[in-house]
Every structure is written in structure tokens, then in C-alpha cells.
Amino acid sequence: MFWVSDFANKGSWIWRNLMKLRETARPFILCNVLSGEEASFWHDNWTHNGDLLSVTGTLGPQYSGISIDASVHSVVDYFVWRNSVSAQPSNFSTTTLWKTLHPDPPVVNWVSIVWFKNRIPKHAFIAWLVMRNRMSTRDKLRHWGLHVPAECLLCGAADETTSHLFFECPFSQEVWSGLMAGTGLVLSYKLEDMVVWFQSILGDSKFKTIVKFIFQAVIYFVWKERNGRLHSNGQKQPIFVIKEIRLQIRAKLLGMDREIDSSMRPLYPEAPAIAQQNRVSYLSIWFGRFQV
């Protein structure tokens, strides 16, 4: 092989000295591949990025399994798969490829307020839309070019926006305060502050779960009342909305308590009543803190 042969004792003095200049001349020589039979896979600059042996190092032939004497023509083309543009060749993975194409977004600080265990699905969905500012309030409709009034359907005193409708409107605030009055918690009527406020609530997990139920239920029933006024001209006072919310949350908490009781019976087959007495139920917290 021309590039690696030892010419120290071969040829004339002039030839031997010319051979010493091979590395100097190599960058100037490009190999345009036609058949590839005469082009050295490792030594010739057929990629126009230098000889491959310089790129891979002396272990390149060993790792690749391609002979040091191989020609470009003799190496069979094949393709390898990478699950990401920066990864090493590997087997195809649907999961890894999906994560590469759809990287996980940063976790938002309100995720536990919306997608918690035992949530009421329709309430959680509306709360999720509110958190993402995707509710079709009148300010959104007007921005989209629809000719609708701007005033809030519940109070008529301000433009209807997400922040106003669910938190700043006097109607909504009366619902909020009516449900939270017995808790001793100081509530902010701004969504951003409320999210932070939720994270700072002290108490056991059942108490916090009930507060989350209230948060989602207020949003759901305020939106329901807003749509009711828009489509049927019927109006409810805040006290009746509060009663609806209390009724639905109590029913949900009762079902959760019964589910816990059912799961505890196998653990206390001989004394289920004693086990229930020693447990603080959701309903006991509800009537002790939220509906006194």
C-alpha cells in the first residue's frame, strides 16, 4: 500500500526522499470515486474529509470489521438507525423515537390542582382550559372577529375575560367566599396568586383534596351559570350555585369514603366498625371545616 509502505531501503535516494513527503502531499490529493476498485477505503481521501484512518484512529478497522487493505468498492453499503440525531446507532425503539420527536414540556405549577386523583373529569377539563387560558369568553370571541357584547354575563359591570369571569366578578367572588368561609383560609381572587396559594395550604391530604374539588367545582358551575344566562335567560343567585356545588361535592366525598370502607373490610374482618371510628373521613372534614 503506497501510503503505509516502508520505502527506507527501496528505490533510489531521490525516491526515498520523495516518499518522506507523502503526509505533506496527502491533503492535496482527492480521490474521485468511480468504480472504487483502486480507491483505498482507509487511506485515500475519497470522502473529501481526509483519510478515514486519521478520523477513526488505528482502531477503526478493528471496530468496524473492515480490513485495512479494503477498497471502497469492496465495502458493502448498509444503513443504521439512530433514535435521535445525537445518539449512537441502535435498535429501533418506538418509545425513544416518540420522546425524541415529542420532548416532554416543562411541568407547570398547577398540574396537581387539575389532574389529581379522584378528580371529577368534567370539572377537571374546564379547570384545565382555564389554566391554559383557552375558555371561549367574550373577549376571545371578539378577538376572533365575532360581533358579541363585551360585558360580563354575570355582573355586566366589566368586560368578560377569564380572570374576571371566574375570579374577579362579584358573582364569582360571592360563590368563592360562601364555600370557603368556614375554613379560615384567606383567598386571593387572582388566578396566579391562587395557584401559589394552593401550594402553601397546610393540612392533611384529604383537606387539600376537598379544596381542589371546590376550586374546580366553582369554575365549572360559574361557567355553567354563564352559559345558562346566555342561552336560556335563566338566572340563579350565588346562594343557589353554592348549594349545587355543595351537593355535588358531598356526593363525591361520600363515594370516596365508601370506597375506602370497602377496601378496609378485608383488613378488619372482625371489627370493621372500630376501623371506621379510627379513620377521619372526607365527609367529617367537610362538615367540620367547609359546611358547618
CORKA-V707816 format. One record per residue. N is the residue number from 1. RES is the residue in three letters. SS is DSSP state (H for helix, E for strand, C for the rest). PHI is phi in whole degrees, 0 to 359 (NA if undefined). PSI is psi as a letter, one per 20 degrees, with the letter a starting at -180 (none if undefined). Layout:
BEGIN
n->(N;N)
res->(RES;RES)
ss->(SS;SS)
phi->(PHI;PHI)
psi->(PSI;PSI)
END
This chain:
BEGIN
n->(1;2;3;4;5;6;7;8;9;10;11;12;13;14;15;16;17;18;19;20;21;22;23;24;25;26;27;28;29;30;31;32;33;34;35;36;37;38;39;40;41;42;43;44;45;46;47;48;49;50;51;52;53;54;55;56;57;58;59;60;61;62;63;64;65;66;67;68;69;70;71;72;73;74;75;76;77;78;79;80;81;82;83;84;85;86;87;88;89;90;91;92;93;94;95;96;97;98;99;100;101;102;103;104;105;106;107;108;109;110;111;112;113;114;115;116;117;118;119;120;121;122;123;124;125;126;127;128;129;130;131;132;133;134;135;136;137;138;139;140;141;142;143;144;145;146;147;148;149;150;151;152;153;154;155;156;157;158;159;160;161;162;163;164;165;166;167;168;169;170;171;172;173;174;175;176;177;178;179;180;181;182;183;184;185;186;187;188;189;190;191;192;193;194;195;196;197;198;199;200;201;202;203;204;205;206;207;208;209;210;211;212;213;214;215;216;217;218;219;220;221;222;223;224;225;226;227;228;229;230;231;232;233;234;235;236;237;238;239;240;241;242;243;244;245;246;247;248;249;250;251;252;253;254;255;256;257;258;259;260;261;262;263;264;265;266;267;268;269;270;271;272;273;274;275;276;277;278;279;280;281;282;283;284;285;286;287;288;289;290;291;292)
res->(MET;PHE;TRP;VAL;SER;ASP;PHE;ALA;ASN;LYS;GLY;SER;TRP;ILE;TRP;ARG;ASN;LEU;MET;LYS;LEU;ARG;GLU;THR;ALA;ARG;PRO;PHE;ILE;LEU;CYS;ASN;VAL;LEU;SER;GLY;GLU;GLU;ALA;SER;PHE;TRP;HIS;ASP;ASN;TRP;THR;HIS;ASN;GLY;ASP;LEU;LEU;SER;VAL;THR;GLY;THR;LEU;GLY;PRO;GLN;TYR;SER;GLY;ILE;SER;ILE;ASP;ALA;SER;VAL;HIS;SER;VAL;VAL;ASP;TYR;PHE;VAL;TRP;ARG;ASN;SER;VAL;SER;ALA;GLN;PRO;SER;ASN;PHE;SER;THR;THR;THR;LEU;TRP;LYS;THR;LEU;HIS;PRO;ASP;PRO;PRO;VAL;VAL;ASN;TRP;VAL;SER;ILE;VAL;TRP;PHE;LYS;ASN;ARG;ILE;PRO;LYS;HIS;ALA;PHE;ILE;ALA;TRP;LEU;VAL;MET;ARG;ASN;ARG;MET;SER;THR;ARG;ASP;LYS;LEU;ARG;HIS;TRP;GLY;LEU;HIS;VAL;PRO;ALA;GLU;CYS;LEU;LEU;CYS;GLY;ALA;ALA;ASP;GLU;THR;THR;SER;HIS;LEU;PHE;PHE;GLU;CYS;PRO;PHE;SER;GLN;GLU;VAL;TRP;SER;GLY;LEU;MET;ALA;GLY;THR;GLY;LEU;VAL;LEU;SER;TYR;LYS;LEU;GLU;ASP;MET;VAL;VAL;TRP;PHE;GLN;SER;ILE;LEU;GLY;ASP;SER;LYS;PHE;LYS;THR;ILE;VAL;LYS;PHE;ILE;PHE;GLN;ALA;VAL;ILE;TYR;PHE;VAL;TRP;LYS;GLU;ARG;ASN;GLY;ARG;LEU;HIS;SER;ASN;GLY;GLN;LYS;GLN;PRO;ILE;PHE;VAL;ILE;LYS;GLU;ILE;ARG;LEU;GLN;ILE;ARG;ALA;LYS;LEU;LEU;GLY;MET;ASP;ARG;GLU;ILE;ASP;SER;SER;MET;ARG;PRO;LEU;TYR;PRO;GLU;ALA;PRO;ALA;ILE;ALA;GLN;GLN;ASN;ARG;VAL;SER;TYR;LEU;SER;ILE;TRP;PHE;GLY;ARG;PHE;GLN;VAL)
ss->(C;C;C;C;C;C;C;C;C;C;C;C;H;H;H;H;H;H;H;C;C;H;H;H;H;H;C;C;C;C;C;C;C;C;C;C;C;C;C;E;C;C;C;C;C;C;C;C;C;C;C;H;H;H;H;H;C;C;C;H;H;H;H;H;C;C;C;C;C;C;E;C;C;C;C;C;C;C;C;C;C;C;C;C;C;C;C;C;C;C;C;C;C;H;H;H;H;H;H;H;H;C;C;C;C;C;C;C;C;C;H;H;H;H;C;C;C;C;C;C;H;H;H;H;H;H;H;H;H;H;H;C;C;C;C;C;C;H;H;H;H;H;H;C;C;C;C;C;C;C;E;C;C;C;C;C;C;C;E;C;C;H;H;H;H;H;H;H;C;H;H;H;H;H;H;H;H;H;H;H;H;H;H;C;C;C;C;C;C;C;H;H;H;H;H;H;H;H;H;C;C;C;C;C;H;H;H;H;H;H;H;H;H;H;H;H;H;H;H;H;H;H;H;H;H;H;H;H;H;H;H;H;C;C;C;C;C;H;H;H;H;H;H;H;H;H;H;H;H;H;H;H;H;H;H;H;H;H;H;H;H;H;H;H;H;C;C;C;C;C;C;H;H;H;H;H;H;C;C;C;C;H;H;H;H;H;H;H;H;H;C;C)
phi->(NA;305;284;240;293;266;256;298;240;235;80;283;298;296;299;297;288;296;296;291;265;301;293;290;280;305;298;271;254;252;249;272;281;247;277;81;289;263;271;284;298;266;257;274;273;273;269;66;240;96;291;294;295;290;285;270;87;293;272;305;300;293;292;274;78;258;302;297;263;293;268;298;296;279;271;283;290;207;245;239;253;238;282;207;293;254;270;281;305;202;290;296;227;299;297;294;295;299;294;292;282;229;299;296;287;298;287;279;283;256;300;286;279;261;255;264;297;71;301;273;308;292;291;297;296;294;298;297;297;297;299;269;56;244;285;276;285;296;296;292;300;292;296;278;98;278;268;232;298;269;290;297;287;266;236;68;259;208;294;277;236;299;298;292;301;266;227;261;295;305;299;295;296;294;293;303;294;295;276;257;301;275;273;78;271;267;258;267;255;236;302;299;292;293;297;296;299;300;289;259;294;264;133;283;294;292;299;296;297;296;298;293;302;297;305;290;292;300;300;296;283;294;295;297;294;300;291;298;290;290;258;234;65;280;227;245;282;307;299;284;294;300;298;299;296;300;298;289;293;300;297;294;294;299;297;293;297;295;296;294;300;296;287;272;302;297;279;230;295;267;216;296;295;295;298;292;295;278;256;273;275;297;294;294;292;300;284;275;238;251;225;283)
psi->(p;g;h;i;q;o;k;h;k;p;a;r;g;g;g;h;h;h;h;i;j;g;h;h;h;g;i;i;p;q;o;o;p;e;h;j;h;i;p;p;g;h;h;q;m;i;i;j;k;r;q;h;h;h;g;h;r;i;i;g;h;g;h;h;j;p;q;h;j;q;r;h;h;i;p;p;q;q;q;q;p;p;i;r;i;j;r;q;p;r;q;p;o;g;g;g;g;g;h;g;h;m;q;p;r;q;p;q;i;j;h;i;h;g;l;r;q;j;q;o;g;h;g;h;g;h;h;g;h;g;h;j;l;j;q;m;r;h;h;g;g;h;h;i;j;q;n;q;q;i;q;p;i;h;h;j;i;r;q;o;r;g;g;g;g;i;h;i;p;h;g;g;h;h;g;g;h;h;h;j;h;i;h;j;p;o;p;q;k;p;g;g;h;h;g;h;g;h;i;i;p;q;r;r;h;g;g;h;g;g;h;h;g;g;g;h;h;g;g;g;h;g;h;g;h;g;h;g;h;h;h;i;j;q;p;q;q;h;h;h;g;g;g;g;g;g;g;g;g;g;g;g;h;g;h;g;g;h;g;g;g;h;h;i;g;h;h;m;h;i;m;h;h;g;h;h;h;i;p;o;r;g;h;h;g;g;i;h;h;h;m;none)
END
